[in-house]
Amino acid sequence: MAKVEQYRQIIQDLLLAYSEIKASNEEVEAEVIFDRERDRYQVVHAGWSNKRRVYGCVLHLDIKNEKIWIQHDGTEGGIANELISRGIPKKDIVLAFHSPFKRQFTEFAVG
């Protein structure tokens, strides 16, 4: 469980950092959602831009079976690279936004 607790902390630190990046439109807020009981973590944008509603998931990560599952990554640099730079091995990162078939051809975990 120490590994999972470490992963939780790394994910929360990263998502908090992403949520502090201000959009060009100040009426759009980045919200962090942490569900530590179910190990689900998200950053969503919510607000208004040019009289239009803005809402969408930027990042969604889960922890399942001691692996980090990247469900959605709307960042330019890729959250997987950030996780690796913080010491998480590729064998513990699942690119869940790829089909299970495609995952086998990546350097990351299949599931």
A tleap script that builds the chain and sets N, CA, C and O, in Angstrom:
source leaprc.protein.ff14SB
mol = sequence {
  NMET ALA LYS VAL GLU GLN TYR ARG GLN ILE
  ILE GLN ASP LEU LEU LEU ALA TYR SER GLU
  ILE LYS ALA SER ASN GLU GLU VAL GLU ALA
  GLU VAL ILE PHE ASP ARG GLU ARG ASP ARG
  TYR GLN VAL VAL HIE ALA GLY TRP SER ASN
  LYS ARG ARG VAL TYR GLY CYS VAL LEU HIE
  LEU ASP ILE LYS ASN GLU LYS ILE TRP ILE
  GLN HIE ASP GLY THR GLU GLY GLY ILE ALA
  ASN GLU LEU ILE SER ARG GLY ILE PRO LYS
  LYS ASP ILE VAL LEU ALA PHE HIE SER PRO
  PHE LYS ARG GLN PHE THR GLU PHE ALA VAL
  CGLY
}
set mol.1.N position { 0.813 -1.210 0.000 }
set mol.1.CA position { 0.000 0.000 0.000 }
set mol.1.C position { 0.850 1.266 0.000 }
set mol.1.O position { 0.363 2.337 -0.361 }
set mol.2.N position { 2.105 1.156 0.397 }
set mol.2.CA position { 2.972 2.341 0.394 }
set mol.2.C position { 3.127 2.877 -1.026 }
set mol.2.O position { 3.178 4.088 -1.240 }
set mol.3.N position { 3.202 1.960 -1.999 }
set mol.3.CA position { 3.339 2.374 -3.392 }
set mol.3.C position { 2.096 3.139 -3.840 }
set mol.3.O position { 2.209 4.182 -4.483 }
set mol.4.N position { 0.927 2.632 -3.509 }
set mol.4.CA position { -0.324 3.299 -3.903 }
set mol.4.C position { -0.422 4.664 -3.240 }
set mol.4.O position { -0.841 5.634 -3.872 }
set mol.5.N position { -0.043 4.744 -1.982 }
set mol.5.CA position { -0.079 6.036 -1.287 }
set mol.5.C position { 0.877 7.029 -1.946 }
set mol.5.O position { 0.553 8.210 -2.078 }
set mol.6.N position { 2.036 6.560 -2.355 }
set mol.6.CA position { 2.994 7.414 -3.063 }
set mol.6.C position { 2.398 7.877 -4.391 }
set mol.6.O position { 2.524 9.049 -4.746 }
set mol.7.N position { 1.750 6.972 -5.131 }
set mol.7.CA position { 1.125 7.317 -6.409 }
set mol.7.C position { 0.012 8.341 -6.210 }
set mol.7.O position { -0.126 9.273 -7.002 }
set mol.8.N position { -0.776 8.169 -5.159 }
set mol.8.CA position { -1.843 9.141 -4.864 }
set mol.8.C position { -1.259 10.540 -4.689 }
set mol.8.O position { -1.763 11.515 -5.246 }
set mol.9.N position { -0.198 10.617 -3.913 }
set mol.9.CA position { 0.398 11.921 -3.626 }
set mol.9.C position { 0.983 12.555 -4.889 }
set mol.9.O position { 0.819 13.754 -5.113 }
set mol.10.N position { 1.654 11.767 -5.702 }
set mol.10.CA position { 2.230 12.284 -6.948 }
set mol.10.C position { 1.125 12.792 -7.868 }
set mol.10.O position { 1.236 13.883 -8.429 }
set mol.11.N position { 0.070 12.015 -8.024 }
set mol.11.CA position { -1.057 12.421 -8.879 }
set mol.11.C position { -1.676 13.712 -8.369 }
set mol.11.O position { -1.918 14.635 -9.147 }
set mol.12.N position { -1.931 13.785 -7.078 }
set mol.12.CA position { -2.554 14.981 -6.528 }
set mol.12.C position { -1.660 16.209 -6.719 }
set mol.12.O position { -2.148 17.282 -7.075 }
set mol.13.N position { -0.366 16.057 -6.486 }
set mol.13.CA position { 0.553 17.187 -6.688 }
set mol.13.C position { 0.540 17.651 -8.138 }
set mol.13.O position { 0.479 18.850 -8.410 }
set mol.14.N position { 0.598 16.699 -9.074 }
set mol.14.CA position { 0.593 17.053 -10.496 }
set mol.14.C position { -0.708 17.743 -10.895 }
set mol.14.O position { -0.682 18.769 -11.575 }
set mol.15.N position { -1.839 17.191 -10.481 }
set mol.15.CA position { -3.125 17.771 -10.871 }
set mol.15.C position { -3.333 19.145 -10.251 }
set mol.15.O position { -3.905 20.032 -10.885 }
set mol.16.N position { -2.879 19.326 -9.036 }
set mol.16.CA position { -2.964 20.659 -8.434 }
set mol.16.C position { -2.124 21.664 -9.223 }
set mol.16.O position { -2.546 22.801 -9.430 }
set mol.17.N position { -0.944 21.248 -9.661 }
set mol.17.CA position { -0.092 22.136 -10.465 }
set mol.17.C position { -0.771 22.484 -11.786 }
set mol.17.O position { -0.744 23.639 -12.211 }
set mol.18.N position { -1.387 21.483 -12.444 }
set mol.18.CA position { -2.092 21.761 -13.699 }
set mol.18.C position { -3.279 22.694 -13.479 }
set mol.18.O position { -3.571 23.532 -14.332 }
set mol.19.N position { -3.960 22.559 -12.357 }
set mol.19.CA position { -5.135 23.400 -12.108 }
set mol.19.C position { -4.766 24.855 -11.864 }
set mol.19.O position { -5.617 25.735 -11.993 }
set mol.20.N position { -3.512 25.124 -11.513 }
set mol.20.CA position { -3.080 26.500 -11.255 }
set mol.20.C position { -2.693 27.242 -12.526 }
set mol.20.O position { -2.487 28.455 -12.492 }
set mol.21.N position { -2.590 26.533 -13.647 }
set mol.21.CA position { -2.284 27.182 -14.920 }
set mol.21.C position { -3.529 27.939 -15.359 }
set mol.21.O position { -4.583 27.346 -15.585 }
set mol.22.N position { -3.396 29.235 -15.476 }
set mol.22.CA position { -4.551 30.073 -15.812 }
set mol.22.C position { -4.798 30.081 -17.314 }
set mol.22.O position { -3.876 30.233 -18.115 }
set mol.23.N position { -6.051 29.915 -17.668 }
set mol.23.CA position { -6.456 30.013 -19.072 }
set mol.23.C position { -6.439 31.480 -19.477 }
set mol.23.O position { -6.451 32.373 -18.630 }
set mol.24.N position { -6.411 31.711 -20.767 }
set mol.24.CA position { -6.424 33.091 -21.255 }
set mol.24.C position { -7.729 33.783 -20.879 }
set mol.24.O position { -7.786 35.009 -20.781 }
set mol.25.N position { -8.761 33.000 -20.673 }
set mol.25.CA position { -10.044 33.552 -20.282 }
set mol.25.C position { -10.241 33.301 -18.786 }
set mol.25.O position { -10.370 32.153 -18.362 }
set mol.26.N position { -10.263 34.350 -18.001 }
set mol.26.CA position { -10.360 34.226 -16.550 }
set mol.26.C position { -11.722 33.706 -16.075 }
set mol.26.O position { -11.874 33.361 -14.903 }
set mol.27.N position { -12.705 33.649 -16.969 }
set mol.27.CA position { -14.020 33.149 -16.566 }
set mol.27.C position { -14.108 31.631 -16.617 }
set mol.27.O position { -15.145 31.055 -16.291 }
set mol.28.N position { -13.024 30.984 -17.024 }
set mol.28.CA position { -12.969 29.526 -17.042 }
set mol.28.C position { -12.065 29.078 -15.900 }
set mol.28.O position { -10.904 29.477 -15.813 }
set mol.29.N position { -12.611 28.255 -15.042 }
set mol.29.CA position { -11.887 27.801 -13.859 }
set mol.29.C position { -11.466 26.340 -14.021 }
set mol.29.O position { -12.212 25.521 -14.559 }
set mol.30.N position { -10.276 26.033 -13.554 }
set mol.30.CA position { -9.813 24.645 -13.522 }
set mol.30.C position { -10.163 24.087 -12.144 }
set mol.30.O position { -9.759 24.640 -11.121 }
set mol.31.N position { -10.910 22.996 -12.125 }
set mol.31.CA position { -11.322 22.374 -10.873 }
set mol.31.C position { -10.641 21.024 -10.729 }
set mol.31.O position { -10.551 20.260 -11.689 }
set mol.32.N position { -10.164 20.735 -9.531 }
set mol.32.CA position { -9.587 19.415 -9.265 }
set mol.32.C position { -10.609 18.584 -8.511 }
set mol.32.O position { -11.310 19.076 -7.627 }
set mol.33.N position { -10.676 17.327 -8.877 }
set mol.33.CA position { -11.606 16.395 -8.240 }
set mol.33.C position { -10.792 15.195 -7.783 }
set mol.33.O position { -10.218 14.477 -8.601 }
set mol.34.N position { -10.745 14.983 -6.472 }
set mol.34.CA position { -10.012 13.857 -5.910 }
set mol.34.C position { -10.987 12.943 -5.184 }
set mol.34.O position { -11.656 13.375 -4.245 }
set mol.35.N position { -11.075 11.708 -5.599 }
set mol.35.CA position { -11.856 10.689 -4.897 }
set mol.35.C position { -10.863 9.637 -4.414 }
set mol.35.O position { -10.620 8.639 -5.092 }
set mol.36.N position { -10.296 9.872 -3.239 }
set mol.36.CA position { -9.270 8.982 -2.704 }
set mol.36.C position { -9.830 7.614 -2.332 }
set mol.36.O position { -9.101 6.622 -2.360 }
set mol.37.N position { -11.095 7.548 -1.990 }
set mol.37.CA position { -11.705 6.266 -1.616 }
set mol.37.C position { -11.756 5.312 -2.813 }
set mol.37.O position { -11.530 4.111 -2.664 }
set mol.38.N position { -12.050 5.845 -3.987 }
set mol.38.CA position { -12.145 5.032 -5.207 }
set mol.38.C position { -10.949 5.228 -6.134 }
set mol.38.O position { -10.887 4.619 -7.203 }
set mol.39.N position { -10.004 6.067 -5.737 }
set mol.39.CA position { -8.789 6.383 -6.495 }
set mol.39.C position { -9.092 6.883 -7.905 }
set mol.39.O position { -8.623 6.327 -8.898 }
set mol.40.N position { -9.887 7.944 -7.962 }
set mol.40.CA position { -10.208 8.611 -9.215 }
set mol.40.C position { -9.831 10.088 -9.061 }
set mol.40.O position { -10.166 10.726 -8.063 }
set mol.41.N position { -9.125 10.620 -10.071 }
set mol.41.CA position { -8.572 11.973 -9.982 }
set mol.41.C position { -8.773 12.686 -11.316 }
set mol.41.O position { -8.473 12.140 -12.378 }
set mol.42.N position { -9.293 13.932 -11.242 }
set mol.42.CA position { -9.575 14.676 -12.473 }
set mol.42.C position { -9.256 16.157 -12.334 }
set mol.42.O position { -9.242 16.716 -11.238 }
set mol.43.N position { -9.002 16.770 -13.481 }
set mol.43.CA position { -9.001 18.226 -13.618 }
set mol.43.C position { -10.006 18.524 -14.718 }
set mol.43.O position { -9.912 17.980 -15.818 }
set mol.44.N position { -10.971 19.392 -14.417 }
set mol.44.CA position { -11.958 19.794 -15.423 }
set mol.44.C position { -11.957 21.317 -15.535 }
set mol.44.O position { -11.666 22.020 -14.567 }
set mol.45.N position { -12.281 21.813 -16.712 }
set mol.45.CA position { -12.466 23.241 -16.932 }
set mol.45.C position { -13.963 23.516 -16.935 }
set mol.45.O position { -14.737 22.791 -17.559 }
set mol.46.N position { -14.361 24.572 -16.230 }
set mol.46.CA position { -15.772 24.950 -16.176 }
set mol.46.C position { -15.870 26.470 -16.162 }
set mol.46.O position { -15.112 27.147 -15.468 }
set mol.47.N position { -16.814 26.996 -16.939 }
set mol.47.CA position { -17.011 28.439 -16.952 }
set mol.47.C position { -17.612 28.907 -18.258 }
set mol.47.O position { -18.337 28.176 -18.933 }
set mol.48.N position { -17.288 30.163 -18.602 }
set mol.48.CA position { -17.858 30.793 -19.787 }
set mol.48.C position { -16.775 31.482 -20.595 }
set mol.48.O position { -15.844 32.062 -20.036 }
set mol.49.N position { -16.900 31.415 -21.906 }
set mol.49.CA position { -15.988 32.096 -22.813 }
set mol.49.C position { -16.782 32.597 -24.014 }
set mol.49.O position { -17.428 31.815 -24.712 }
set mol.50.N position { -16.729 33.905 -24.247 }
set mol.50.CA position { -17.461 34.503 -25.368 }
set mol.50.C position { -18.932 34.101 -25.381 }
set mol.50.O position { -19.470 33.718 -26.421 }
set mol.51.N position { -19.573 34.190 -24.230 }
set mol.51.CA position { -20.999 33.883 -24.053 }
set mol.51.C position { -21.346 32.418 -24.323 }
set mol.51.O position { -22.508 32.076 -24.539 }
set mol.52.N position { -20.326 31.558 -24.307 }
set mol.52.CA position { -20.561 30.125 -24.516 }
set mol.52.C position { -20.067 29.357 -23.296 }
set mol.52.O position { -19.056 29.708 -22.688 }
set mol.53.N position { -20.786 28.326 -22.959 }
set mol.53.CA position { -20.429 27.480 -21.820 }
set mol.53.C position { -19.206 26.634 -22.166 }
set mol.53.O position { -19.123 26.052 -23.247 }
set mol.54.N position { -18.274 26.577 -21.243 }
set mol.54.CA position { -17.087 25.744 -21.380 }
set mol.54.C position { -17.117 24.718 -20.259 }
set mol.54.O position { -17.200 25.072 -19.083 }
set mol.55.N position { -17.050 23.466 -20.623 }
set mol.55.CA position { -16.939 22.405 -19.626 }
set mol.55.C position { -16.254 21.214 -20.282 }
set mol.55.O position { -16.661 20.765 -21.354 }
set mol.56.N position { -15.229 20.716 -19.642 }
set mol.56.CA position { -14.578 19.541 -20.195 }
set mol.56.C position { -13.470 19.023 -19.305 }
set mol.56.O position { -12.853 19.759 -18.536 }
set mol.57.N position { -13.247 17.751 -19.438 }
set mol.57.CA position { -12.202 17.076 -18.686 }
set mol.57.C position { -10.855 17.327 -19.358 }
set mol.57.O position { -10.712 17.126 -20.564 }
set mol.58.N position { -9.873 17.765 -18.580 }
set mol.58.CA position { -8.523 17.963 -19.074 }
set mol.58.C position { -7.682 16.723 -18.755 }
set mol.58.O position { -6.947 16.230 -19.611 }
set mol.59.N position { -7.791 16.230 -17.540 }
set mol.59.CA position { -7.051 15.048 -17.107 }
set mol.59.C position { -7.949 14.148 -16.276 }
set mol.59.O position { -8.739 14.623 -15.460 }
set mol.60.N position { -7.824 12.851 -16.488 }
set mol.60.CA position { -8.545 11.864 -15.671 }
set mol.60.C position { -7.613 10.678 -15.469 }
set mol.60.O position { -7.235 9.995 -16.421 }
set mol.61.N position { -7.250 10.448 -14.213 }
set mol.61.CA position { -6.385 9.327 -13.857 }
set mol.61.C position { -7.058 8.498 -12.776 }
set mol.61.O position { -7.721 9.037 -11.889 }
set mol.62.N position { -6.887 7.199 -12.854 }
set mol.62.CA position { -7.372 6.274 -11.832 }
set mol.62.C position { -6.196 5.435 -11.357 }
set mol.62.O position { -5.212 5.266 -12.077 }
set mol.63.N position { -6.305 4.915 -10.153 }
set mol.63.CA position { -5.352 3.918 -9.683 }
set mol.63.C position { -6.130 2.612 -9.537 }
set mol.63.O position { -7.097 2.522 -8.781 }
set mol.64.N position { -5.676 1.595 -10.289 }
set mol.64.CA position { -6.306 0.268 -10.233 }
set mol.64.C position { -5.197 -0.774 -10.195 }
set mol.64.O position { -4.263 -0.729 -10.996 }
set mol.65.N position { -5.307 -1.706 -9.264 }
set mol.65.CA position { -4.333 -2.796 -9.155 }
set mol.65.C position { -2.891 -2.281 -9.111 }
set mol.65.O position { -2.002 -2.824 -9.768 }
set mol.66.N position { -2.681 -1.229 -8.328 }
set mol.66.CA position { -1.364 -0.625 -8.112 }
set mol.66.C position { -0.738 -0.053 -9.388 }
set mol.66.O position { 0.483 0.064 -9.495 }
set mol.67.N position { -1.593 0.302 -10.352 }
set mol.67.CA position { -1.127 0.955 -11.578 }
set mol.67.C position { -1.933 2.230 -11.787 }
set mol.67.O position { -3.086 2.339 -11.370 }
set mol.68.N position { -1.293 3.188 -12.442 }
set mol.68.CA position { -1.979 4.432 -12.775 }
set mol.68.C position { -2.556 4.290 -14.177 }
set mol.68.O position { -1.831 4.058 -15.144 }
set mol.69.N position { -3.862 4.433 -14.267 }
set mol.69.CA position { -4.571 4.349 -15.544 }
set mol.69.C position { -4.876 5.762 -16.008 }
set mol.69.O position { -5.624 6.488 -15.353 }
set mol.70.N position { -4.297 6.155 -17.139 }
set mol.70.CA position { -4.573 7.474 -17.706 }
set mol.70.C position { -5.791 7.319 -18.614 }
set mol.70.O position { -5.688 6.827 -19.738 }
set mol.71.N position { -6.948 7.750 -18.104 }
set mol.71.CA position { -8.205 7.608 -18.835 }
set mol.71.C position { -8.342 8.679 -19.918 }
set mol.71.O position { -8.863 8.422 -21.003 }
set mol.72.N position { -7.862 9.893 -19.597 }
set mol.72.CA position { -7.926 10.993 -20.558 }
set mol.72.C position { -6.759 11.929 -20.292 }
set mol.72.O position { -6.455 12.245 -19.142 }
set mol.73.N position { -6.108 12.370 -21.361 }
set mol.73.CA position { -4.997 13.307 -21.241 }
set mol.73.C position { -5.167 14.399 -22.281 }
set mol.73.O position { -4.924 14.181 -23.468 }
set mol.74.N position { -5.583 15.564 -21.834 }
set mol.74.CA position { -5.781 16.696 -22.726 }
set mol.74.C position { -4.646 17.707 -22.643 }
set mol.74.O position { -4.829 18.875 -22.987 }
set mol.75.N position { -3.475 17.268 -22.188 }
set mol.75.CA position { -2.330 18.168 -22.071 }
set mol.75.C position { -1.453 18.075 -23.313 }
set mol.75.O position { -1.527 17.103 -24.066 }
set mol.76.N position { -0.633 19.078 -23.518 }
set mol.76.CA position { 0.260 19.080 -24.682 }
set mol.76.C position { 1.446 18.146 -24.488 }
set mol.76.O position { 1.809 17.406 -25.403 }
set mol.77.N position { 2.050 18.173 -23.306 }
set mol.77.CA position { 3.269 17.405 -23.071 }
set mol.77.C position { 3.046 15.956 -22.706 }
set mol.77.O position { 3.950 15.133 -22.850 }
set mol.78.N position { 1.869 15.637 -22.240 }
set mol.78.CA position { 1.555 14.272 -21.843 }
set mol.78.C position { 1.822 14.016 -20.377 }
set mol.78.O position { 2.953 14.141 -19.907 }
set mol.79.N position { 0.776 13.656 -19.657 }
set mol.79.CA position { 0.897 13.411 -18.221 }
set mol.79.C position { 1.759 12.184 -17.938 }
set mol.79.O position { 2.371 12.105 -16.873 }
set mol.80.N position { 1.822 11.228 -18.861 }
set mol.80.CA position { 2.675 10.046 -18.664 }
set mol.80.C position { 4.128 10.464 -18.501 }
set mol.80.O position { 4.839 9.913 -17.661 }
set mol.81.N position { 4.576 11.424 -19.289 }
set mol.81.CA position { 5.952 11.912 -19.172 }
set mol.81.C position { 6.207 12.556 -17.816 }
set mol.81.O position { 7.289 12.410 -17.247 }
set mol.82.N position { 5.212 13.266 -17.302 }
set mol.82.CA position { 5.333 13.879 -15.977 }
set mol.82.C position { 5.431 12.801 -14.892 }
set mol.82.O position { 6.218 12.924 -13.954 }
set mol.83.N position { 4.628 11.751 -15.031 }
set mol.83.CA position { 4.670 10.660 -14.048 }
set mol.83.C position { 6.035 9.976 -14.061 }
set mol.83.O position { 6.597 9.682 -13.006 }
set mol.84.N position { 6.562 9.724 -15.252 }
set mol.84.CA position { 7.876 9.087 -15.380 }
set mol.84.C position { 8.953 9.967 -14.746 }
set mol.84.O position { 9.835 9.465 -14.049 }
set mol.85.N position { 8.884 11.269 -14.985 }
set mol.85.CA position { 9.889 12.179 -14.421 }
set mol.85.C position { 9.830 12.222 -12.895 }
set mol.85.O position { 10.791 12.623 -12.239 }
set mol.86.N position { 8.698 11.806 -12.342 }
set mol.86.CA position { 8.553 11.756 -10.880 }
set mol.86.C position { 8.857 10.368 -10.317 }
set mol.86.O position { 8.619 10.104 -9.138 }
set mol.87.N position { 9.381 9.489 -11.162 }
set mol.87.CA position { 9.854 8.199 -10.672 }
set mol.87.C position { 8.917 7.021 -10.837 }
set mol.87.O position { 9.213 5.931 -10.346 }
set mol.88.N position { 7.793 7.209 -11.516 }
set mol.88.CA position { 6.872 6.094 -11.711 }
set mol.88.C position { 7.307 5.310 -12.946 }
set mol.88.O position { 7.426 5.884 -14.028 }
set mol.89.N position { 7.546 4.000 -12.801 }
set mol.89.CA position { 8.001 3.206 -13.952 }
set mol.89.C position { 6.897 3.021 -14.987 }
set mol.89.O position { 5.714 2.992 -14.650 }
set mol.90.N position { 7.295 2.896 -16.244 }
set mol.90.CA position { 6.325 2.699 -17.330 }
set mol.90.C position { 5.476 1.463 -17.116 }
set mol.90.O position { 4.327 1.420 -17.556 }
set mol.91.N position { 6.025 0.441 -16.439 }
set mol.91.CA position { 5.267 -0.797 -16.204 }
set mol.91.C position { 4.090 -0.582 -15.247 }
set mol.91.O position { 3.237 -1.457 -15.102 }
set mol.92.N position { 4.048 0.598 -14.588 }
set mol.92.CA position { 2.945 0.925 -13.683 }
set mol.92.C position { 2.030 2.009 -14.241 }
set mol.92.O position { 1.212 2.567 -13.508 }
set mol.93.N position { 2.160 2.310 -15.526 }
set mol.93.CA position { 1.328 3.322 -16.180 }
set mol.93.C position { 0.590 2.669 -17.341 }
set mol.93.O position { 1.209 2.072 -18.222 }
set mol.94.N position { -0.734 2.784 -17.337 }
set mol.94.CA position { -1.569 2.230 -18.407 }
set mol.94.C position { -2.153 3.395 -19.195 }
set mol.94.O position { -2.793 4.283 -18.632 }
set mol.95.N position { -1.925 3.381 -20.501 }
set mol.95.CA position { -2.513 4.398 -21.384 }
set mol.95.C position { -3.919 3.922 -21.757 }
set mol.95.O position { -4.146 3.403 -22.849 }
set mol.96.N position { -4.851 4.111 -20.829 }
set mol.96.CA position { -6.199 3.571 -20.983 }
set mol.96.C position { -6.971 4.218 -22.121 }
set mol.96.O position { -7.979 3.671 -22.569 }
set mol.97.N position { -6.515 5.378 -22.599 }
set mol.97.CA position { -7.190 6.026 -23.731 }
set mol.97.C position { -6.884 5.312 -25.046 }
set mol.97.O position { -7.500 5.614 -26.068 }
set mol.98.N position { -5.937 4.365 -25.034 }
set mol.98.CA position { -5.682 3.495 -26.187 }
set mol.98.C position { -6.433 2.184 -25.985 }
set mol.98.O position { -6.655 1.764 -24.849 }
set mol.99.N position { -6.820 1.545 -27.066 }
set mol.99.CA position { -7.493 0.255 -26.963 }
set mol.99.C position { -6.533 -0.776 -26.378 }
set mol.99.O position { -5.319 -0.635 -26.523 }
set mol.100.N position { -7.059 -1.818 -25.715 }
set mol.100.CA position { -6.182 -2.863 -25.186 }
set mol.100.C position { -5.277 -3.460 -26.263 }
set mol.100.O position { -4.133 -3.813 -25.979 }
set mol.101.N position { -5.769 -3.576 -27.477 }
set mol.101.CA position { -4.947 -4.110 -28.569 }
set mol.101.C position { -3.743 -3.208 -28.835 }
set mol.101.O position { -2.621 -3.692 -28.984 }
set mol.102.N position { -3.975 -1.918 -28.893 }
set mol.102.CA position { -2.904 -0.974 -29.211 }
set mol.102.C position { -1.884 -0.858 -28.072 }
set mol.102.O position { -0.701 -0.626 -28.320 }
set mol.103.N position { -2.340 -1.018 -26.829 }
set mol.103.CA position { -1.444 -0.875 -25.666 }
set mol.103.C position { -0.278 -1.837 -25.702 }
set mol.103.O position { 0.807 -1.519 -25.213 }
set mol.104.N position { -0.488 -3.016 -26.278 }
set mol.104.CA position { 0.587 -4.009 -26.290 }
set mol.104.C position { 1.792 -3.551 -27.113 }
set mol.104.O position { 2.880 -4.109 -26.975 }
set mol.105.N position { 1.613 -2.560 -27.952 }
set mol.105.CA position { 2.693 -2.072 -28.802 }
set mol.105.C position { 3.389 -0.830 -28.225 }
set mol.105.O position { 4.272 -0.255 -28.863 }
set mol.106.N position { 2.985 -0.423 -27.017 }
set mol.106.CA position { 3.621 0.715 -26.365 }
set mol.106.C position { 4.638 0.209 -25.350 }
set mol.106.O position { 4.712 -0.991 -25.085 }
set mol.107.N position { 5.407 1.109 -24.791 }
set mol.107.CA position { 6.368 0.767 -23.749 }
set mol.107.C position { 5.724 0.720 -22.375 }
set mol.107.O position { 6.396 0.457 -21.378 }
set mol.108.N position { 4.418 0.976 -22.321 }
set mol.108.CA position { 3.701 1.075 -21.046 }
set mol.108.C position { 2.960 -0.215 -20.741 }
set mol.108.O position { 2.939 -1.142 -21.549 }
set mol.109.N position { 2.347 -0.259 -19.549 }
set mol.109.CA position { 1.608 -1.453 -19.114 }
set mol.109.C position { 0.379 -1.662 -20.002 }
set mol.109.O position { -0.186 -0.710 -20.540 }
set mol.110.N position { -0.013 -2.910 -20.140 }
set mol.110.CA position { -1.190 -3.254 -20.936 }
set mol.110.C position { -2.457 -3.092 -20.103 }
set mol.110.O position { -3.499 -2.689 -20.620 }
set mol.111.N position { -2.366 -3.402 -18.838 }
set mol.111.CA position { -3.541 -3.284 -17.982 }
set mol.111.C position { -3.389 -4.038 -16.704 }
set mol.111.O position { -4.299 -4.036 -15.874 }
savepdb mol mol.pdb
quit
